[in-house]
Amino acid sequence: SDNRIVVLCDGMGGHSHGEIASHTVAKTVFEYLKLLNKENYIPEDLQDALNASLKQLHAIDIYPDNEKRMGTTLVVAVINKMNIHIGHVGDSRC
């Protein structure tokens, strides 16, 4: 169920770019894991969700120069019956 997936992103790269990046990554990771609808998530599921979000972010990044690249940190947690898997990208930590 949805309440077993927690995603937190903190955008970087300027206010508007970071806001778009964080929203895109958070939504893509959450929706990817939600669609898997697993009883027991595994660490590879988190990596696959991240990979899907990076493809989505790259597809919408209309700012090809390095000064305006969109970026975001990510913390994601999935809660299984007997454990919790946590992943992170960037300097945000759980």
C-alpha positions in Angstrom: 0.0 0.0 0.0 1.0 3.6 -0.5 1.7 4.3 3.2 4.7 1.9 3.1 6.6 4.2 0.7 8.3 7.5 1.8 10.1 9.8 -0.5 11.8 13.1 0.3 13.6 15.3 -2.2 15.4 18.6 -1.8 16.0 20.4 -5.1 19.2 22.2 -6.1 20.4 24.2 -9.0 18.4 27.4 -8.5 14.9 27.7 -7.1 12.8 26.8 -10.2 15.1 24.2 -11.5 15.5 22.5 -8.1 11.7 22.6 -7.6 11.1 20.9 -10.9 13.8 18.3 -10.3 12.7 17.4 -6.8 9.0 17.2 -7.8 9.8 15.0 -10.9 12.1 12.6 -9.0 9.9 12.3 -6.0 6.8 11.6 -8.1 8.6 9.1 -10.4 10.2 7.2 -7.6 6.9 7.0 -5.6 4.8 6.0 -8.6 7.4 3.4 -9.7 7.4 1.7 -6.3 3.6 2.0 -6.0 3.1 0.3 -9.3 5.4 -2.6 -8.2 2.9 -3.2 -5.4 5.2 -5.6 -3.6 4.7 -7.2 -0.3 8.5 -7.2 0.3 10.6 -4.6 -1.6 14.2 -5.4 -2.1 17.1 -2.9 -2.5 17.2 -3.3 -6.3 13.6 -2.0 -6.4 14.9 1.3 -5.0 17.8 1.4 -7.5 15.3 0.7 -10.4 13.0 3.5 -9.2 16.0 5.9 -9.1 17.1 4.9 -12.6 13.5 5.5 -13.9 13.5 8.9 -12.2 16.8 9.9 -13.7 15.6 9.0 -17.2 12.5 11.2 -16.6 14.6 14.0 -15.2 17.0 13.9 -18.1 14.0 14.0 -20.5 12.6 17.2 -19.1 15.9 19.0 -18.4 15.6 21.8 -20.9 18.7 23.6 -19.5 21.7 21.8 -21.1 24.3 24.2 -19.8 26.1 23.2 -16.6 25.1 26.4 -14.7 21.4 25.6 -14.9 21.3 21.8 -14.7 18.4 20.6 -12.6 19.2 18.4 -9.6 17.9 17.1 -6.4 18.8 15.0 -3.4 16.7 12.0 -2.6 15.8 9.9 0.4 13.5 6.9 -0.1 12.3 4.3 2.3 10.1 1.3 1.8 8.6 -0.5 4.8 8.3 -4.2 4.7 6.8 -6.4 7.3 10.1 -7.4 8.9 12.5 -4.6 7.7 12.9 -1.2 6.1 15.1 -0.4 3.1 16.5 3.1 2.8 18.3 4.7 -0.1 19.7 8.1 -0.6 21.4 10.3 -3.3 23.2 13.5 -2.4 23.7 15.0 1.0 20.2 14.2 2.4 20.2 11.3 4.9 17.6 9.4 6.8 
